[in-house]
Amino acid sequence: MFWWKMSMAFLLLRLVRIARFFSEPKNLGGKLLGFSHGVPGSMHKRILYFPNKEAKLSTAAGVSVVELLVVMTIVAGLTTIALISFQRSSRSFKLSGATRNLSAYLEKARVNSVRRHGGANVVIDSTTSYTANIDFSGTGTLYPRTISLPPGTSLRYTLPPATTSIDPSATPITITYDWRGRTTNTVLLTLTDSIGGIASSTVIVGPAGDLSTDTTVTGPVTTPTPQNTTVTTTTGIKSMLN
């Protein structure tokens, strides 16, 4: 019995020493078993890196679906208004450019008639284009050039003091200049854009060959009478012998 107690005590002592040996990190046994200072390595890491405080949820308020839809609707409305305004401005600029171009060809025809002693003219025979018969090459021969209006722009004319708008495709008109650069009557040309909200533009060709844009004609229109340029050989000439 005594020897059995001594054997058990000796066995317990050996077990304690073996446990201490494996628990020390410097020993191979502790490394193999993952102990660090008597605590398994995985537990040691968890204790070391475990957060002191629990993560709190953000208190920032989010955006609801209704608010998002309202913002998207406002942005879409503003974008549509901006596009419509840009489109109108662009077409208005094109209309103004077409008016200046028509005025330029009318003035070229007038100057060319003065230089060639008449003959140059501009034919208005369509709502979307017109033809200028001018000596473009400077060889003395009239050459027809058709100028198309921008898409969506139409051309009509009236004969003041009448206010009736005439379709040139049905009733063409030719604006012809004589050697003085004069025309036979007054013609009011109107350029209109197909989109509403854009003001029409006008070109007035006066009987004296004068041009004006974006103006109106009121009252009777008469062709000015040329000044008498006849000079006799005796009347009004002072004799150099006296």
C-alpha positions in Angstrom: 0.0 0.0 0.0 2.8 2.3 0.9 4.6 1.6 -2.4 1.5 2.1 -4.3 0.9 5.6 -2.8 4.5 6.5 -3.5 4.2 5.3 -7.1 1.0 7.5 -7.6 2.7 10.5 -6.0 5.8 10.0 -8.3 3.5 9.7 -11.3 1.6 12.8 -10.5 4.9 14.7 -10.1 6.0 13.5 -13.5 2.8 14.6 -15.1 3.1 18.0 -13.6 6.6 18.4 -14.9 5.6 17.2 -18.3 2.7 19.7 -18.4 5.0 22.6 -17.4 7.4 21.5 -20.1 4.9 21.6 -22.9 3.3 24.8 -21.6 6.5 26.9 -22.0 6.8 28.6 -25.4 10.5 28.1 -25.6 10.1 24.4 -25.6 9.3 22.4 -28.7 6.3 20.9 -27.1 4.6 24.2 -26.4 5.2 25.3 -29.9 3.8 22.2 -31.3 0.7 22.4 -29.2 0.2 26.1 -29.8 0.6 27.2 -26.1 1.9 30.6 -25.2 2.5 31.2 -21.5 0.2 28.5 -20.6 -2.6 29.7 -23.0 -3.2 28.2 -26.4 -1.9 30.4 -29.2 -5.3 30.8 -31.0 -7.0 31.9 -27.7 -4.1 34.2 -27.0 -4.6 36.0 -30.4 -8.3 36.3 -29.8 -7.8 37.8 -26.4 -5.1 40.1 -27.7 -7.0 41.4 -30.8 -10.6 41.3 -29.4 -12.1 44.8 -29.6 -12.7 46.6 -26.4 -15.9 48.2 -27.7 -18.6 46.9 -29.9 -19.0 48.5 -33.3 -21.8 51.0 -33.4 -24.1 51.4 -36.3 -24.0 54.7 -38.2 -26.6 57.2 -37.1 -26.6 59.1 -40.5 -30.0 59.3 -42.1 -30.4 57.7 -45.5 -32.4 58.8 -48.6 -35.8 57.3 -49.1 -37.1 56.1 -52.5 -39.7 58.8 -52.6 -37.1 61.5 -52.1 -34.9 60.0 -54.8 -37.8 59.9 -57.2 -38.6 63.6 -56.5 -35.0 64.6 -57.2 -34.9 62.6 -60.4 -38.1 64.2 -61.6 -36.9 67.7 -60.9 -33.6 67.0 -62.7 -35.4 65.5 -65.7 -37.7 68.5 -65.9 -34.9 71.0 -65.8 -32.9 69.0 -68.4 -36.0 69.0 -70.7 -36.5 72.8 -70.4 -32.8 73.4 -71.1 -32.8 71.2 -74.2 -35.9 73.0 -75.6 -34.4 76.4 -74.9 -31.1 75.4 -76.6 -33.0 74.0 -79.6 -35.0 77.2 -80.0 -31.8 79.3 -79.7 -30.0 77.2 -82.3 -32.9 77.5 -84.8 -33.2 81.2 -84.1 -29.5 81.6 -85.0 -30.0 79.6 -88.2 -32.9 81.7 -89.2 -30.9 84.9 -88.6 -28.1 83.5 -90.7 -30.4 82.6 -93.5 -31.8 86.1 -93.5 -28.3 87.7 -93.7 -27.4 85.2 -96.5 -30.5 86.2 -98.5 -29.7 89.9 -98.0 -26.1 89.3 -99.1 -27.2 87.7 -102.4 -29.7 90.5 -103.1 -26.9 93.0 -102.6 -24.6 91.1 -104.8 -27.2 91.0 -107.6 -27.6 94.8 -107.2 -23.9 95.6 -107.4 -23.5 93.1 -110.3 -26.3 94.8 -112.2 -24.7 98.2 -111.7 -21.3 96.9 -112.9 -22.8 94.9 -115.9 -25.4 97.6 -116.7 -28.4 95.5 -115.6 -29.4 91.9 -115.8 -28.6 90.3 -112.5 -31.6 89.1 -110.5 -32.8 86.8 -107.7 -35.6 84.4 -108.4 -38.0 83.4 -105.5 -39.7 80.3 -106.8 -39.8 78.0 -103.8 -40.5 78.1 -100.1 -37.3 76.3 -99.2 -34.8 77.9 -101.7 -34.1 80.7 -104.1 -31.9 81.2 -107.1 -29.4 84.0 -107.7 -28.4 84.8 -111.3 -25.2 86.7 -110.9 -21.9 86.9 -112.8 -20.0 84.9 -110.1 -17.0 84.2 -112.3 -16.5 87.7 -113.6 -16.6 86.6 -117.3 -19.7 88.6 -118.1 -22.0 85.7 -118.1 -24.8 85.2 -115.5 -24.5 82.0 -113.6 -27.5 80.6 -111.6 -26.8 79.4 -108.1 -29.5 77.9 -106.0 -29.3 78.5 -102.2 -31.2 76.2 -99.9 -32.7 77.4 -96.6 -32.0 75.6 -93.4 -34.2 72.6 -92.6 -37.5 73.8 -91.1 -37.3 77.3 -92.6 -39.8 78.5 -95.1 -39.9 81.6 -97.4 -42.9 83.7 -98.5 -43.4 87.2 -99.8 -45.8 90.1 -100.0 -46.1 93.1 -102.2 -46.7 96.2 -100.0 -49.0 97.9 -99.4 -50.9 94.6 -99.7 -50.6 92.3 -96.8 -51.5 89.1 -98.4 -48.8 86.4 -98.1 -47.9 84.7 -101.4 -46.5 81.2 -101.8 -43.6 81.5 -104.2 -43.8 77.9 -105.3 -47.3 78.7 -106.7 -46.6 82.3 -107.8 -42.8 82.9 -108.4 -41.3 86.4 -108.4 -38.1 87.7 -109.9 -36.3 90.6 -108.3 -34.4 92.2 -111.2 -32.1 95.2 -110.9 -31.5 97.7 -113.7 -28.2 99.5 -114.5 -28.9 102.0 -111.7 -29.4 99.2 -109.2 -33.2 99.8 -108.9 -36.1 97.4 -108.9 -39.6 97.8 -110.3 -41.5 97.4 -107.0 -41.2 96.8 -103.3 -41.0 93.2 -102.1 -41.3 92.0 -98.5 -39.6 88.6 -98.0 -40.5 86.7 -94.8 -38.6 83.8 -93.4 -40.4 81.6 -90.8 -39.2 78.7 -88.7 -41.5 75.7 -88.3 -41.0 75.6 -84.5 -43.3 77.9 -82.6 -42.0 80.6 -80.3 -39.4 81.8 -82.9 -40.0 85.2 -84.4 -40.1 85.5 -88.2 -37.4 87.5 -90.0 -38.0 89.8 -92.9 -36.0 91.4 -95.8 -37.5 94.4 -97.6 -36.3 95.2 -101.1 -37.1 98.8 -101.9 -37.7 100.3 -105.4 -34.5 102.2 -105.1 -32.6 98.9 -104.5 -32.2 99.6 -100.8 -32.4 96.7 -98.3 -33.6 96.5 -94.8 -34.1 93.6 -92.4 -36.6 93.0 -89.7 -38.6 96.1 -90.4 -42.2 96.8 -91.6 -43.7 98.7 -94.5 -46.7 100.9 -94.0 -48.5 103.3 -96.3 -48.4 103.6 -100.0 -45.3 102.5 -101.8 -44.2 104.5 -104.9 -41.2 104.2 -107.2 -39.0 107.3 -107.0 -38.7 109.3 -110.2 -35.1 109.6 -111.3 -33.7 113.2 -111.3 -33.5 114.9 -114.7 -29.9 114.7 -115.9 -30.4 116.3 -119.3 -28.0 119.2 -119.8 -28.1 121.5 -122.9 -25.0 122.8 -124.5 -25.9 126.5 -123.9 -28.3 126.8 -121.0 -26.6 127.2 -117.6 -23.0 127.3 -119.0 -21.0 130.4 -118.5 -19.0 131.5 -121.4 -15.3 131.3 -120.9 -14.8 134.3 -123.3 -16.4 136.8 -121.0 
